[in-house]
Amino acid sequence: EAGKRPYKVRATLYPVVKDLEANWHEDPERRDEILKLFDEIVLNGDVPHSLGSTALITNAYLYTGEEKYKQWVLDYTEAWMERIRRNGGILPDNVGPTGQIGENRQGQWWGGLYGWNSFVGHYIMFTSLTIAAECALLLTGDFGYLELLRSQIRLIMDNAITRDDGQLTLPSRYGPDGWEYTMENYSYEKGRFVPFRLQELAHLYHASMAAEDYDLIARIRESDKERDWNEVPVVGEKSYADTELARFQYYDGKNPDWPEKILQ
């Protein structure tokens, strides 16, 4: 539930269930009640994570050339862009079966599966935004589709706070009290993890090469007090895109040895 062990939250039943007790599953009657609510609230509708499916349909179009696949990708991507507009510029993370934002949550736009309330999950949500924006751009050549991703990156950065040492701290999740910035109980590289990873920004800038996207990355770089952007770390692909820092430096003329470093 919201506010408890944020690094393990995948979805919440809030506000229908505001304070779920820790041992709810031990009482068979309560367990059945909660599972029924989960099916009705969390699984009965659409979530932004589903935008990742645009990659599959784009692949079908590339193989067949059938217009119906291209149109499906554009229609679905544009549907979520329209939902952002209807929700005042912020991506809703749950839409009910009739298309209403927060339909199963008393109108609440957050709390969906791998959505804004999920510390781990909202990165999955941003990955899906990236996929859809890039697929729509690929199919049309229309850079306007990148706004699906860019608008939400800007949203996160507009709600950032600056620590006393000048470090820009980006919100990690959204809950009943608004934006949250702490990483309590989350152990991955504790103390140096930057809440908004560079992966999405790197994809955005690589796709657009636009000055406005360069400026977003430069803002992150200027406030980063904890990482050496010229270093090429030895990390796996499922990381927080720390390897992208050095590559951006190379693009920016500040890390000329990057090609040799990354090959090593």
C-alpha positions as CSV (number, residue, x, y, z in Angstrom):
1,E,0.0,0.0,0.0
2,A,1.0,3.6,-0.5
3,G,3.6,4.8,2.0
4,K,4.8,1.3,3.0
5,R,8.0,-0.2,1.7
6,P,8.0,2.0,-1.5
7,Y,10.6,0.0,-3.3
8,K,8.3,-3.0,-3.4
9,V,5.1,-1.3,-4.4
10,R,3.9,-2.5,-7.8
11,A,0.3,-1.1,-7.5
12,T,-2.0,0.2,-4.8
13,L,-5.6,-0.1,-3.9
14,Y,-5.7,3.4,-2.6
15,P,-8.1,5.3,-2.1
16,V,-10.6,2.4,-2.0
17,V,-8.3,0.7,0.6
18,K,-6.4,3.4,2.4
19,D,-4.5,1.4,5.0
20,L,-4.1,-2.3,4.2
21,E,-3.0,-4.3,7.2
22,A,0.2,-6.3,6.9
23,N,-1.4,-9.7,7.6
24,W,-4.4,-9.3,5.3
25,H,-3.7,-12.6,3.6
26,E,-3.8,-14.7,6.8
27,D,-7.6,-14.3,7.0
28,P,-9.2,-16.2,4.2
29,E,-12.3,-13.9,4.0
30,R,-10.1,-10.8,4.0
31,R,-7.8,-12.3,1.4
32,D,-10.6,-13.1,-1.0
33,E,-11.9,-9.6,-0.5
34,I,-8.6,-8.0,-1.3
35,L,-7.9,-10.2,-4.3
36,K,-11.3,-9.4,-5.7
37,L,-10.6,-5.7,-5.2
38,F,-7.2,-6.1,-6.9
39,D,-8.9,-7.7,-10.0
40,E,-11.5,-4.9,-10.1
41,I,-9.3,-1.9,-9.4
42,V,-5.8,-2.8,-10.8
43,L,-6.5,-5.3,-13.6
44,N,-9.7,-4.0,-15.0
45,G,-8.6,-1.3,-17.5
46,D,-5.5,0.1,-19.2
47,V,-2.1,1.3,-17.9
48,P,0.7,3.1,-19.7
49,H,3.0,0.0,-19.4
50,S,0.9,-1.4,-22.2
51,L,2.4,1.1,-24.6
52,G,5.3,-1.3,-24.8
53,S,3.1,-3.4,-27.1
54,T,3.6,-0.8,-29.8
55,A,7.0,-2.4,-30.5
56,L,5.3,-5.7,-31.4
57,I,2.8,-4.0,-33.8
58,T,5.5,-1.9,-35.3
59,N,7.5,-5.0,-36.0
60,A,4.4,-6.5,-37.7
61,Y,4.2,-3.4,-39.9
62,L,7.8,-3.6,-40.9
63,Y,7.4,-7.2,-42.0
64,T,4.1,-6.8,-43.8
65,G,3.6,-3.2,-44.7
66,E,0.0,-3.5,-43.8
67,E,-1.5,-0.1,-43.0
68,K,-3.7,-1.5,-40.2
69,Y,-0.6,-2.1,-38.0
70,K,0.8,1.4,-38.5
71,Q,-2.5,2.9,-37.7
72,W,-2.9,0.9,-34.6
73,V,0.4,2.1,-33.2
74,L,-0.5,5.7,-34.0
75,D,-4.0,5.5,-32.6
76,Y,-2.9,3.9,-29.4
77,T,0.0,6.3,-28.9
78,E,-2.3,9.3,-29.6
79,A,-4.9,7.9,-27.2
80,W,-2.4,8.2,-24.3
81,M,-1.2,11.7,-25.5
82,E,-4.9,12.7,-25.3
83,R,-5.2,11.2,-21.8
84,I,-2.2,13.4,-20.7
85,R,-4.0,16.5,-22.1
86,R,-7.2,15.5,-20.3
87,N,-5.3,15.1,-17.1
88,G,-3.7,18.5,-17.0
89,G,-0.4,17.5,-18.6
90,I,0.4,14.5,-16.4
91,L,0.2,10.9,-17.6
92,P,-2.6,9.1,-15.7
93,D,-1.4,5.6,-14.8
94,N,-4.8,4.0,-14.8
95,V,-7.8,4.2,-17.1
96,G,-11.0,2.3,-16.6
97,P,-12.8,0.0,-19.0
98,T,-14.9,2.9,-20.4
99,G,-11.8,5.1,-21.0
100,Q,-12.3,7.3,-17.9
101,I,-9.2,8.3,-16.0
102,G,-9.2,6.8,-12.5
103,E,-12.5,5.1,-13.2
104,N,-11.9,2.3,-10.7
105,R,-10.2,4.6,-8.1
106,Q,-12.8,7.3,-7.4
107,G,-11.2,9.5,-10.1
108,Q,-7.7,9.2,-8.8
109,W,-5.2,9.3,-11.7
110,W,-2.3,7.5,-9.9
111,G,-1.8,4.1,-8.3
112,G,-2.0,1.8,-11.3
113,L,0.1,-1.2,-12.0
114,Y,3.8,-0.1,-12.4
115,G,2.6,3.4,-12.2
116,W,3.5,6.6,-10.4
117,N,3.2,5.1,-6.9
118,S,5.6,2.3,-7.7
119,F,9.2,3.2,-7.0
120,V,10.5,0.5,-9.3
121,G,7.5,0.5,-11.6
122,H,7.4,4.0,-12.9
123,Y,10.7,3.4,-14.6
124,I,9.0,0.6,-16.5
125,M,6.3,3.0,-17.3
126,F,8.8,5.5,-18.8
127,T,10.4,2.7,-20.8
128,S,7.0,2.0,-22.4
129,L,6.6,5.8,-23.2
130,T,10.0,5.7,-24.8
131,I,9.1,2.7,-27.0
132,A,5.8,4.2,-28.1
133,A,7.3,7.6,-28.9
134,E,10.2,6.1,-30.9
135,C,7.9,3.7,-32.8
136,A,5.5,6.4,-33.8
137,L,8.4,8.6,-34.9
138,L,9.8,5.7,-37.0
139,L,6.5,5.1,-38.7
140,T,5.8,8.7,-39.5
141,G,8.9,10.9,-39.3
142,D,6.8,13.2,-37.1
143,F,8.9,14.4,-34.2
144,G,5.8,15.6,-32.4
145,Y,5.3,12.1,-31.1
146,L,8.4,12.5,-28.9
147,E,6.3,14.9,-26.7
148,L,4.7,11.8,-25.2
149,L,8.0,11.1,-23.5
150,R,9.4,14.7,-23.3
151,S,6.4,16.1,-21.5
152,Q,6.7,13.6,-18.7
153,I,10.4,14.1,-18.3
154,R,9.8,17.8,-18.0
155,L,7.1,17.1,-15.5
156,I,9.5,15.2,-13.3
157,M,12.2,17.9,-13.6
158,D,9.7,20.7,-12.9
159,N,8.9,19.0,-9.6
160,A,12.5,18.5,-8.7
161,I,14.0,20.0,-5.5
162,T,17.6,21.1,-5.0
163,R,19.6,19.9,-2.0
164,D,21.8,22.2,0.0
165,D,24.9,20.9,-1.9
166,G,23.3,21.8,-5.2
167,Q,22.3,18.3,-6.2
168,L,19.0,18.2,-8.2
169,T,16.8,15.6,-6.5
170,L,14.0,14.3,-8.7
171,P,10.8,12.7,-7.4
172,S,10.8,9.0,-7.2
173,R,7.1,8.4,-6.9
174,Y,3.7,10.0,-6.2
175,G,1.4,9.1,-3.3
176,P,-1.3,10.5,-1.1
177,D,1.0,13.3,0.1
178,G,2.1,14.3,-3.4
179,W,5.6,13.8,-4.9
180,E,8.0,11.8,-2.8
181,Y,11.8,12.1,-3.0
182,T,13.2,9.7,-0.5
183,M,14.5,6.2,-1.2
184,E,13.9,4.7,2.2
185,N,14.6,0.9,2.4
186,Y,15.9,0.9,-1.2
187,S,19.4,-0.6,-1.2
188,Y,20.5,-0.4,-4.9
189,E,23.7,1.7,-4.8
190,K,22.2,3.6,-1.9
191,G,23.6,7.0,-1.5
192,R,24.5,7.6,-5.2
193,F,21.4,6.6,-7.1
194,V,19.8,9.5,-9.0
195,P,16.0,9.1,-9.0
196,F,15.6,9.8,-12.7
197,R,18.0,7.7,-14.7
198,L,19.4,9.0,-17.9
199,Q,18.1,6.2,-20.1
200,E,15.0,7.9,-21.3
201,L,16.7,11.3,-21.7
202,A,19.4,9.6,-23.7
203,H,16.9,7.9,-26.0
204,L,15.0,11.2,-26.4
205,Y,18.1,13.2,-27.3
206,H,19.4,10.5,-29.6
207,A,16.1,10.5,-31.5
208,S,15.7,14.3,-31.7
209,M,19.2,15.8,-31.5
210,A,17.2,18.9,-30.4
211,A,18.6,21.7,-28.3
212,E,15.7,21.5,-25.8
213,D,16.6,17.8,-25.0
214,Y,20.3,18.7,-24.8
215,D,19.4,21.3,-22.2
216,L,17.5,18.8,-20.1
217,I,20.5,16.5,-19.9
218,A,22.9,19.5,-19.3
219,R,20.7,20.5,-16.4
220,I,21.1,17.0,-14.8
221,R,24.8,17.1,-15.5
222,E,25.4,20.5,-13.9
223,S,23.7,19.5,-10.7
224,D,25.2,16.0,-10.5
225,K,27.6,16.0,-7.5
226,E,28.0,12.2,-7.2
227,R,29.1,10.8,-10.5
228,D,32.0,11.2,-12.9
229,W,30.3,11.6,-16.3
230,N,33.5,10.7,-18.2
231,E,33.9,7.3,-16.5
232,V,32.7,4.2,-18.3
233,P,31.5,1.8,-15.6
234,V,31.4,-2.0,-16.1
235,V,27.7,-2.7,-15.7
236,G,25.0,-4.9,-17.2
237,E,22.4,-3.8,-19.7
238,K,19.7,-3.8,-17.0
239,S,21.1,-0.8,-15.2
240,Y,20.3,2.8,-14.8
241,A,22.1,3.8,-18.0
242,D,25.2,5.1,-16.3
243,T,27.1,4.2,-19.5
244,E,25.1,6.9,-21.3
245,L,26.7,9.6,-19.2
246,A,30.1,9.1,-20.9
247,R,28.5,8.8,-24.3
248,F,26.8,12.1,-23.9
249,Q,30.1,13.6,-22.9
250,Y,31.6,12.3,-26.1
251,Y,28.7,13.9,-28.2
252,D,29.4,17.1,-26.3
253,G,33.1,17.1,-27.1
254,K,34.2,16.5,-23.5
255,N,35.2,12.8,-23.6
256,P,37.2,12.1,-26.8
257,D,38.4,8.7,-25.6
258,W,34.9,7.3,-25.1
259,P,35.0,5.0,-28.1
260,E,38.1,3.2,-26.8
261,K,36.8,3.2,-23.2
262,I,33.5,1.6,-24.1
263,L,35.2,-1.1,-26.3
264,Q,37.5,-2.0,-23.4
